[in-house]
Amino acid sequence: MGGLALSALVAMVFALRLTGLMLWWADPDRAAQPVADWMTPRYIQRAYGLDPDDLSAALGLPPHSAPREPLSAIARSQGADAQNLVARVQAAVEAAGGAPP
């Protein structure tokens, strides 16, 4: 009986997590926020529907690269200012028809 209850509890946790994620990504106001230095390239691609190669070009990275670091860390590794990098990415988002800030 304990194993069944534990299995049901685990299933409920995953179902709640899935529901939360679905609500998060479906929220249109989430995409209306401007690009920020805490965002990762993967987050930007998903949130704004930006093509990975366009984002790589804006970041000054080779095509098909998908670093997991936030923009601030990418800027630091390039010896660049984080706000300049954010501005380049925001311009790429706007050029691709993404949400304006």
FENTA-V473105 format. One line per field, one symbol per residue. ss: DSSP state (@ for helix, = for strand, . for the rest). phi: phi as a letter, one per 30 degrees, with the letter a starting at -180 (. if undefined). A space follows every 50 residues. Layout:
# FENTA-V473105
ss->???
phi->???
This chain:
# FENTA-V473105
ss->.@@@@@@@@@@@@@@@@@@@@@@@@@...@@@.......=@@@@@@@@.. .@@@@@@@@..........=@@@@@@@@...@@@@@@@@@@@@@@..... .
phi->.ddddddddddddddddddddddddddddddddddbdddcedddeddcid dedddedddicdeicbdcddeddddddcicddddddddddddddddiddd d
